[in-house]
Amino acid sequence: MTPPLLARPWRLVALLLLLTGCGRSEVARENPPTPFVFRSLNLRQQDVLGRPNWELTSPEARYDLRRRVARALQPRGVIYSDGKPAYRVEASTGTVVNDGAVILLEGRIRLQRLGNEPVMIQGSRVRWIPGRNLMEIDRHPEGFDPHTRLSAERATFRMDKDTLELKGKPQLQRWARSFDPFLANPVGPPQIVVTVASVLWQPGTGALSAAGPVIGERRPPGSPAARPLQSLTATSLSGNTQKQLFNLGPPVLFKDPSVAGGVTARGKAMQVDAAQQLVRIPVGCFIQQEGASLEAQSCSWNWQTQAITADGSVLLQRPASRQLTRGSLLRGRLGDKGSVIVTAPGGRVFSQFQVPPSKAPPKPAPPRPKPEPIRL
């Protein structure tokens, strides 16, 4: 049985253009050949099933026949996934080697992900190896979605797996107000900046994982520049930029010096809901503020409203008054005027405290009146 014919892996179409170099029957051997200049360049590649894999076009290109190198202006292209368009590609200039074995893109490089979620990958120099489904971005790599910017010194984009790996001082920045990455970059400084050791991001789904150490800073929206930043440290980070949910690996430490007396939170794990401005400590919660500490099996804290909840084996201590309260549920608010309510549904709340002794000496008892004399 004759095996089916496979589609030719690449096809280079150069639409006429010979402005120089053709039309002479003799060329001096000592003079190097003049490159062909074409009106347009159209480079395509198909997979083994005959489906489009990628394509690249240019309105003008110079082709060196001897070196098999084409230099293109304003190249534009499409990257496909399973035969369907996945990314739109554009650059200022491009160099195509060996009819597409390697493509070097330079200048203003943009990869727009096609779909419902706007995602942009940018850089100023990209080494594209189509046969390996690989792009190496070694100048100013950036990845954007409507709330997030990822940046590093270098990045690797694996087209077949739709993953962007960033290395070299990678940062994750987040803005509370959404923006369209296709039209413009975000306005103003980010509210959250996180520095990690490396990042692996899937632009299509938003899934993200990062190796630590994780060092984060947050500036609440509208806060003055002199206000101290909230800080966070952890050993790892995972989550989803589209859902704006992130998990932090233990040990995790969160500090907010802007609250009166300062707030410190730590636990065996921590979850950050950026959309809801909520921090959850699902295991081993400990929160400390000047003059009080809270321990519980789990707790959550809204960093905008300072509302706090704690569940399971709640222990609230105030050393100054030697107050100790135990229960199973706590609801309250942090801050210098904050208050808490501890309850134990179906059970009892245990609380003890010491009343400080009065500093004023006790007043002497009034003298007893003398008895009236007996009169006859």
Beta strands, then each sheet from edge to edge (+ up, - down):
strand 1: 10-15
strand 2: 36-38
strand 3: 40-46
strand 4: 52-58
strand 5: 60-64
strand 6: 69-73
strand 7: 76-81
strand 8: 84-90
strand 9: 93-97
strand 10: 102-113
strand 11: 119-129
strand 12: 134-139
strand 13: 142-145
strand 14: 148-151
strand 15: 154-158
strand 16: 163-167
strand 17: 171-174
strand 18: 192-195
strand 19: 198-201
strand 20: 207-218
strand 21: 230-240
strand 22: 245-248
strand 23: 252-256
strand 24: 263-267
strand 25: 270-273
strand 26: 278-281
strand 27: 285-289
strand 28: 292-296
strand 29: 298-302
strand 30: 307-318
strand 31: 323-333
strand 32: 340-343
strand 33: 350-352
sheet 1: 1+ 3- 4+ 7- 8+ 10- 9+ 6- 5+ 2-
sheet 2: 1+ 3- 4+ 7- 8+ 10- 11+ 12- 15+ 16- 19+ 20- 18+ 17- 14+ 13-
sheet 3: 1+ 3- 4+ 7- 8+ 10- 11+ 12- 15+ 16- 19+ 20- 21+ 22- 25+ 26- 29+ 30- 28+ 27- 24+ 23-
sheet 4: 1+ 3- 4+ 7- 8+ 10- 11+ 12- 15+ 16- 19+ 20- 21+ 22- 25+ 26- 29+ 30- 31+ 32-
sheet 5: 1+ 3- 4+ 7- 8+ 10- 11+ 12- 15+ 16- 19+ 20- 21+ 22- 25+ 26- 29+ 30- 31+ 33-
end
